[in-house]
Amino acid sequence: MKKLNSKIIASIAVVLMLTTASSFAAPKKKAKKGADPYKDVVKQKDSKTGKVWNFNGMHVDLVDWWAGDDWEARPAASKAEEEERAYHNWLRSTYNFTWTQKQLCGWDSHPQTVANFCITGGKENYVFTIDNRSALTGFRADLFYDLSKLDCIDWSNPKWASGSEKMLVRGKSFYAMRPLVPEPRGGVFFNKRLLQEAGIDPEEPYNLQKEYKWTWETFEQLVAKCTYDTDNDGVNDAWGMANSSTEFVPLACISNGMPMIGKDANGKFVNNVGTDQCLEALAWCAHMATSYEMPQPEGSEWNWMYPAFIEGKVAFLADQEYHAQRNGTFADMTDDWGFVCFPLGPKGDGKYRTLHNDNLYIIPNCYDDERARNIAKIFDLMTDPTPGWDGPDAWKEGYYLCFRDSRAVDETLELMKATPCPRYDTLIPGINYMGDVIWVTYPGYVTPQQAYEDTKNSWQGLLDDANR
């Protein structure tokens, strides 16, 4: 699993690097030889000095677990990325700083590396990429710098509208940032050939989604049509779906208006499993799984559902967008496929949602205010869009290369982007949402109410600890 996670993160990173710099809008006309291509870019000034920022040769590293020694040393993947690098070089020269995106260690040891540096400090100037393994523990240990103290960043800039500022909050202070479009996550893949063989228009999931008629009810109707006995022996040979329950269930809960773990008005984590919305979602998931899901083949691995979808044995698979990446799970799949949001639940708010579980960026709290301010401003500059490639659809280009049709990007991913929904259940140390709830309710072993009653006290203790 750890190796898989590292590979997935690396492939996602490639798309993110493309999407921060690109759009299908035509770039600016080629500048005349010797002309400054960035002459129209307004140089930013330090409010303290009133002069253009000058970092006096300061070096900053953006540290992750996949970039190698220098991410920009690898060949550019597109024209957009070439121009992004040229713009980054202009930024370095104009504001007198240097910058590298690099890794210090692998995925396994990254959380400890982050914690160690935040505690001991050092001469290096780091912005750390973190995931949920580091987020809450580092926040509670006061390892991350309070970003609300920074006067050098315009937090109203749309590039910060990812919802990440809501993840690690204490009063009016926040400790994590993300200057990127929220990453598309969980949705529903569908096999167009199998839909057609079942008498369904292969574009029907897209059409229903566009009309806001893509609901639990219409999803079940399509899944049911794709589940049938082909040889009249009383046993189904064609199956409507195969899922990883840990992907399907959280999406069902949020589609019905209630994530399993949420936050109240005071910013405290709360257990929502016992709410009507979650209980209904858990019961519906069990119904769908026991009625239409292909049985796991004997002797197969935990990820059996992916070969089942690739080989055309099931029509629908609820899972994460990264399987569509150019080197992802479905890259070489023979059958054509599409990708839609998870269907709307009956108690939701009528908006398609996914759970955003994005990497965050933090500045170590071991730095003094002036040093942290300079590091943050350099990070801000280096994450601005490239002039000429900064249209409202700039984030899409990398994704167009991954999907089989444009509707997945222009319709599905657009909808996912529109409503950021941070995921909290993976933040809480000790919460076993898979074993305590999903793995026992999805196959129908226990009722949702029983699963809630069995775990509510232990979960509350963990939430109380997290809320301290």
BELLINLIN-V200321 format. One record per pair of residues at least 4 apart in sequence whose C-alpha atoms are under 7 Angstrom apart, sorted by the first residue. I is the first residue (numbers start at 1). J is the second residue. D is the distance in Angstrom with one decimal. If there is no record, write none. Layout:
i = <I:I>
j = <J:J>
d = <D:D>
This chain:
i = <1:2:3:4:5:6:6:7:8:8:9:10:10:11:11:12:12:13:14:15:15:15:16:18:18:18:19:19:19:19:19:20:20:20:20:21:21:21:21:21:21:21:21:22:22:22:22:22:22:23:23:23:23:23:23:23:23:24:24:25:27:27:28:31:31:43:44:44:45:45:45:45:46:46:46:46:53:54:54:55:55:55:56:56:57:57:57:58:58:59:59:59:59:60:60:60:60:60:60:61:61:61:61:61:61:61:62:62:62:62:62:62:63:63:63:63:63:63:63:63:64:64:64:64:65:65:65:65:65:65:66:67:67:67:67:68:68:69:69:70:70:70:71:71:76:76:77:78:79:80:81:82:83:84:84:85:86:87:87:88:88:89:90:91:92:92:92:93:105:105:106:109:110:111:111:111:112:113:114:115:115:116:117:118:118:118:118:119:119:121:125:126:127:127:127:128:128:128:129:129:129:129:130:130:130:130:130:131:131:131:132:132:134:135:136:136:137:138:138:138:139:139:139:143:143:144:144:144:144:144:145:145:145:145:146:146:146:147:147:147:148:148:150:152:153:153:155:159:159:159:160:160:160:162:162:162:162:162:163:163:164:164:164:164:165:165:165:168:168:168:169:169:169:170:175:176:176:176:177:177:177:178:178:179:181:182:182:182:183:183:184:184:184:184:185:185:185:185:185:186:186:186:186:186:186:187:187:187:187:187:187:187:187:187:188:188:188:188:188:188:188:188:189:189:189:189:189:189:189:190:190:190:190:190:190:191:191:191:191:191:191:191:192:192:192:192:193:193:193:194:194:195:195:195:195:195:195:196:196:196:198:198:200:203:204:205:205:205:206:206:207:208:208:208:209:209:214:214:214:214:215:215:215:215:216:216:216:216:217:218:219:219:220:221:222:223:223:223:223:224:224:226:226:226:226:227:227:227:227:227:228:228:228:228:229:229:229:229:229:230:238:238:239:239:239:239:239:239:240:240:240:240:240:241:241:241:241:241:241:241:242:242:242:242:242:242:243:243:243:243:244:245:245:245:246:246:246:247:247:247:248:248:248:249:249:249:249:250:250:251:251:251:251:252:252:253:253:253:253:253:253:253:254:254:255:255:255:255:255:255:256:256:256:256:256:256:256:257:257:257:257:258:258:258:259:260:260:260:260:260:261:261:261:261:261:261:262:262:262:262:262:263:263:263:263:264:264:264:268:269:269:270:272:273:273:273:274:274:274:274:275:276:277:277:278:279:279:279:280:281:282:282:282:283:283:284:285:285:286:286:286:286:286:287:288:288:289:289:289:290:296:300:304:305:306:307:308:308:308:309:309:309:309:310:310:322:323:323:323:324:324:324:324:324:324:325:325:326:326:327:336:337:338:338:338:339:340:340:341:341:342:344:344:344:352:352:353:353:354:354:355:355:355:356:356:356:356:357:357:367:367:368:369:370:371:372:373:374:375:376:377:378:379:380:385:385:386:389:390:396:396:399:399:400:400:403:406:407:407:408:408:409:409:410:411:412:413:414:428:430:431:431:432:433:433:434:434:435:435:436:436:436:437:437:438:440:440:440:441:441:441:441:446:446:447:448:449:450:451:452:455:456:457:458:459:460:461:462:463:464>
j = <5:6:7:8:9:10:107:11:12:322:13:14:66:15:325:16:322:17:18:19:398:399:20:22:81:398:394:395:396:397:398:180:385:394:395:80:81:84:385:386:389:390:394:80:389:390:394:395:397:389:390:391:393:394:395:396:397:394:397:391:388:389:388:35:37:52:52:53:50:51:52:53:50:51:52:53:95:95:96:95:96:97:96:97:96:97:98:97:98:97:98:99:125:98:99:100:125:126:375:99:100:101:102:125:126:127:100:101:102:126:127:128:101:102:103:104:126:127:128:129:102:103:128:129:103:104:105:106:107:110:103:71:101:102:103:102:103:102:103:100:101:102:101:102:81:82:81:82:83:84:85:86:87:88:386:89:90:91:386:92:382:93:94:95:96:97:98:97:109:110:110:113:114:115:133:134:116:117:118:119:138:120:121:143:364:365:366:143:366:366:375:363:361:362:363:361:362:363:359:360:361:362:134:135:359:360:361:135:359:360:426:427:138:139:140:427:141:142:143:144:143:144:168:364:365:175:362:363:364:365:175:363:364:365:173:174:175:173:174:175:173:174:373:377:377:380:160:179:180:181:178:179:180:178:180:181:182:420:420:422:176:177:178:360:174:176:177:174:175:176:173:174:175:174:362:360:361:362:360:361:362:360:361:383:417:356:417:420:356:358:321:413:416:417:320:321:354:355:356:318:319:320:321:354:355:318:319:320:321:339:340:341:342:354:316:317:318:319:339:340:341:342:316:317:318:337:338:339:340:315:316:317:337:338:339:195:315:316:335:336:337:338:196:202:336:337:197:335:336:198:315:199:200:201:202:226:315:200:201:202:225:226:204:207:208:209:214:340:210:340:211:212:213:214:213:214:218:219:343:344:219:343:344:345:220:343:344:345:221:222:223:343:224:225:226:227:240:241:292:240:292:238:239:240:315:236:238:239:240:292:236:237:238:239:234:235:236:237:238:237:313:314:292:293:294:313:314:315:292:293:314:315:316:292:293:294:314:315:316:317:293:294:305:314:316:317:248:305:317:318:248:249:438:442:250:434:438:251:318:319:252:318:319:253:282:285:438:254:259:255:342:354:355:256:281:257:258:259:260:277:278:281:258:259:343:344:345:348:352:353:277:281:344:345:346:347:348:277:347:348:349:272:277:278:272:271:272:273:278:425:269:270:271:272:424:425:269:270:271:272:424:267:268:269:270:268:269:270:467:463:467:463:278:278:279:452:278:279:449:452:279:280:281:347:282:283:448:449:284:285:286:441:448:287:448:288:289:442:290:441:442:443:444:291:292:293:293:442:443:443:304:304:308:309:310:311:312:313:314:313:314:315:317:330:333:328:328:329:330:328:329:330:331:402:403:331:402:331:402:331:404:404:404:405:408:408:408:412:352:412:352:348:350:352:415:416:416:419:416:421:421:422:423:420:421:422:423:422:423:371:372:372:373:374:375:376:377:378:379:380:381:382:383:384:389:390:390:394:394:400:409:403:409:406:409:408:410:411:412:412:413:413:414:414:415:416:417:418:466:462:459:462:436:437:438:438:439:439:440:440:451:455:441:451:442:444:445:446:445:446:447:448:450:451:451:452:453:454:455:456:459:460:461:462:463:464:465:466:467:468>
d = <6.1:6.3:6.3:6.1:6.1:6.2:6.2:6.3:6.2:6.9:6.1:6.6:5.8:6.8:6.8:6.2:6.6:6.1:6.4:6.0:5.3:6.8:6.1:6.1:6.2:5.3:6.2:3.9:6.0:6.1:5.4:6.9:6.1:6.8:5.7:5.9:6.4:6.0:5.6:5.6:5.9:6.9:6.5:5.3:5.1:6.9:4.6:6.2:5.9:5.7:6.9:6.3:5.5:3.6:6.4:6.3:5.4:7.0:6.4:6.9:4.9:6.0:5.2:6.1:5.9:6.4:5.7:6.5:5.9:5.1:4.0:5.3:5.5:5.8:6.0:5.3:5.6:4.9:5.6:6.2:5.4:5.6:5.6:6.6:5.1:4.4:6.5:4.9:6.2:5.8:4.6:5.6:6.7:6.4:4.9:6.6:4.9:5.8:6.6:5.7:4.9:5.7:6.8:6.2:5.0:6.3:6.2:4.6:6.3:5.9:4.8:6.0:6.0:5.2:5.2:6.8:6.7:6.2:4.9:6.0:6.3:4.9:6.4:5.1:4.9:6.8:5.9:5.0:5.3:6.6:6.0:4.9:6.5:4.9:5.4:5.4:5.3:5.0:6.3:6.0:5.5:5.0:5.4:6.1:5.7:5.7:6.3:6.4:6.3:6.1:6.2:6.4:6.2:6.2:5.5:6.2:6.4:6.2:6.4:6.2:6.5:6.2:5.9:5.9:5.5:5.1:5.7:7.0:6.4:6.0:6.1:6.3:6.2:6.2:6.6:5.4:6.0:6.3:6.2:6.2:6.9:6.1:5.0:5.6:5.0:6.2:5.7:6.8:6.7:5.6:6.8:6.7:6.6:5.8:5.1:5.6:5.4:6.4:6.5:5.7:4.6:6.7:6.1:6.7:5.7:5.3:6.1:6.2:4.9:6.2:6.5:5.4:5.7:6.1:6.0:6.1:6.2:6.2:5.2:6.6:6.1:6.2:6.7:6.1:5.2:6.0:6.2:5.8:4.8:4.6:6.0:5.5:5.5:4.2:6.1:5.8:5.0:7.0:5.8:5.5:5.3:5.9:6.2:6.3:6.7:7.0:6.3:5.0:5.8:6.8:6.1:4.7:6.6:6.5:6.7:5.9:5.0:6.2:5.8:6.4:6.5:5.6:6.0:6.9:6.0:5.9:5.7:5.7:5.6:6.3:5.8:4.5:6.6:6.3:6.7:6.0:5.6:5.1:5.8:5.2:6.6:5.6:5.9:6.5:6.9:6.6:5.9:6.5:6.5:6.4:6.3:6.1:6.0:6.7:4.9:5.2:6.1:6.5:6.2:6.9:5.1:4.1:6.1:5.6:6.7:5.6:5.7:6.1:6.9:6.8:5.7:4.5:4.9:6.9:6.7:5.6:4.2:6.2:5.5:5.2:5.9:5.7:5.7:5.1:6.1:6.8:5.7:4.4:6.5:5.5:4.5:6.5:5.5:5.3:6.3:6.4:5.0:6.5:6.7:6.2:4.6:6.8:6.3:4.8:5.7:5.3:6.2:6.5:6.8:6.2:5.7:6.5:5.0:6.7:5.6:6.8:6.7:5.0:5.9:5.7:6.2:5.6:7.0:6.2:6.0:6.1:6.9:6.9:6.1:6.5:6.4:6.1:4.8:4.7:5.8:4.6:6.0:6.6:5.2:6.3:5.9:4.4:4.3:6.1:6.1:5.5:6.0:5.7:6.3:6.4:6.2:6.7:5.9:6.4:6.5:6.5:4.5:6.8:6.9:6.2:6.7:6.5:5.9:4.7:6.6:6.8:5.1:4.2:4.7:6.3:5.1:6.3:5.3:6.7:6.5:5.7:4.1:5.1:6.5:5.9:6.6:6.8:6.2:6.3:5.4:6.7:5.0:6.8:5.5:6.3:5.4:5.1:6.0:6.3:4.9:6.4:5.1:5.6:4.5:5.7:5.2:5.7:5.4:6.3:6.7:5.5:6.5:6.0:5.4:5.7:6.4:5.8:6.7:6.7:6.8:6.4:6.6:6.6:6.7:5.7:6.2:5.7:7.0:6.3:6.8:6.5:6.8:6.3:6.8:6.0:6.7:6.5:7.0:6.3:5.7:6.6:5.5:5.4:6.7:7.0:5.3:5.3:4.9:4.7:6.9:5.4:5.1:5.8:6.9:6.3:5.8:6.6:6.8:4.3:6.2:4.9:4.2:6.5:6.0:4.1:6.4:6.8:6.0:6.1:6.7:6.3:4.9:5.1:6.8:6.8:6.7:5.7:5.0:5.6:5.8:5.1:5.6:5.3:6.7:6.7:6.3:5.3:5.2:4.5:5.6:5.4:6.6:6.6:5.8:6.2:6.5:6.9:6.8:5.3:6.5:6.2:6.6:6.2:6.9:5.8:6.1:6.0:6.2:6.4:6.1:6.2:5.7:6.7:6.2:6.1:6.4:6.7:6.0:6.3:6.4:6.2:6.1:5.9:6.1:6.3:4.4:5.8:5.6:6.0:5.7:7.0:4.9:6.6:6.5:6.5:7.0:5.9:6.4:6.3:6.1:5.8:6.4:5.2:6.2:5.8:5.3:7.0:6.9:6.6:5.5:6.6:4.8:4.8:5.8:5.6:6.7:5.7:6.4:5.6:6.1:6.8:5.0:5.7:5.1:6.0:6.9:6.7:6.8:7.0:6.5:5.4:6.5:5.3:6.4:5.9:7.0:6.7:6.5:6.3:6.5:6.9:5.8:6.4:5.9:6.7:5.4:6.0:5.5:6.6:5.6:4.9:5.8:6.3:5.5:6.0:5.7:6.2:6.0:6.3:6.2:6.0:6.2:6.3:6.3:6.1:6.2:6.2:6.2:6.6:6.9:5.4:5.9:6.4:5.7:6.4:6.8:6.7:6.7:6.5:6.5:6.8:6.0:5.2:6.8:4.9:6.3:4.9:6.4:5.7:6.2:6.4:6.1:6.3:6.6:6.7:6.4:7.0:5.7:5.5:6.5:4.8:5.7:5.3:6.9:6.9:6.8:6.8:6.0:5.7:5.7:6.5:5.2:5.8:5.8:5.4:6.0:5.9:6.3:6.6:6.3:6.3:6.2:6.0:6.4:5.6:5.9:6.0:6.4:6.6:6.1:6.0:6.2:6.2:6.0:6.4>
